[in-house]
Amino acid sequence: MLKKIITNCLLLTVVAITFVTASLIIDIVRGEIEWFHRSGCVMTLIGVVISARELITDGIEQAINSKCVINGGTWPSEGNDLKTEATRNVIATAIAPYLIIIGGAVWGYGDLLMKLIIST
């Protein structure tokens, strides 16, 4: 069950964006600089988990083997499941860097941004 949650890219992305947005709103409403920049850490960690999706789902040995085997571009007999999983891994590979970069920027500079927002 935990493995399914950890490997669900859509769910994790929504959680990351919701957490950052809620933290921003809470800080603006309270007039404080406390939670927004900390939420960047959560977004960054979620991005790292998403980027490791293939390792989590397949295990390290299978992930290494999948990078080493060339099968002529066709899907094996259990192709639909593998194709769906491969598609999810590609999506995870595309989403993760954005979450890591944005999360790192919020984590590092979110307090300065909040000072600007609150002071105006």
N, C-alpha and C positions, 0 to 999 in steps of 0.2 A: 504494500500500500504506500509506504513512504517513498519507495523507488518510483512509483507512478507519479506521485506529486512532484518529486524532485526533477523528474525528466519531462514534465509538462511545461513546455516553453511558453505557451500562451498564458497559462495560469501564473507562472513566475513573473512574466513581464507585466501583467496586470497588477500583481501584488507590488512590484517595485514602483511602478508609476503611481499607484494609489497611495503607497506609503509616503513617497516624496511629496505628492500633491497635498495630502492630509497634513503632513508636517509643515508645509509652507502656509497653509490656511491657519493652522493652529498658532504658528508664530506671528502671523499678521494680526490675527484677532487678539491675541494676548499682548502684542507689542513687545515681544521678547525675541531674543536671538538664541534659541536653545535647540530646537529639534530639526530644523530644515537641513543644516549642514551635516548633522549626524545621519540623516536619512540617506545621504549620498553614500555612506559606508554600506548600508543595506543594499542599495541599488548595485553598487560595485560587486558585493559578494554574490548577489543573485546573478549578475552577469558572468562571474567566474563559474558558478555552478552550471549555468546554461552552456558555457563554452566547453565544459567537461561532460556534456550529455552523452556523447558516444562512449566515453570510458565508463560512465555509470551504467548505461544500458547493456553494453556488450562485454565489459570487462577489459582489462588491459591487453590480454593476449589476443582476443578476438579483434580488438581495435587495431592492433599492430598487423595482424594477419590480413585484415580487410584492406590495408594500405599496400600490402605486398603482392596480392594476388591479382592477376589480370586475366579476365575470363572472356575477352573478346567483345565486351559491351553488352552481353545478354544477361538477363536475370535468371537465376537458378529456378528449379521447379517450384520452390516456395516463394516465388517472385513477388507477389502482391504484398506480402508482409514485409519482405526485405526492401521493396521499393518504397513503401510507406515510411519505414524506419529511416531509410536513406534520405528521403525528402525532409523528414523532421530534423535529421542531423544537419542538413544543409541550411534549413531555416534557423536552427540554433546557432550555427556558425555565422550567419548573417546578423542576427540580433545581438548576440553577446558583446561584440566590440562596442556597439553604441551604448549599451547599458554600462559597461565598464568605464568608458570615457566620460559620459555624462555624470555617472555616479561619482567618479573621481573629481570632476570639476566642482560638483555640488559639495562634496565632502571637503575639498580644499578651500573653496572660495565662497561657499554658501553663506557663511557668517557676514562676509563683506557685502554680499548682495542684499542680505536682510537688513543690514545697517542702512543701506541706501533706500530700501523700500520703506522702512519704518520712519526714517528721518523726514521723508517728504510728506 
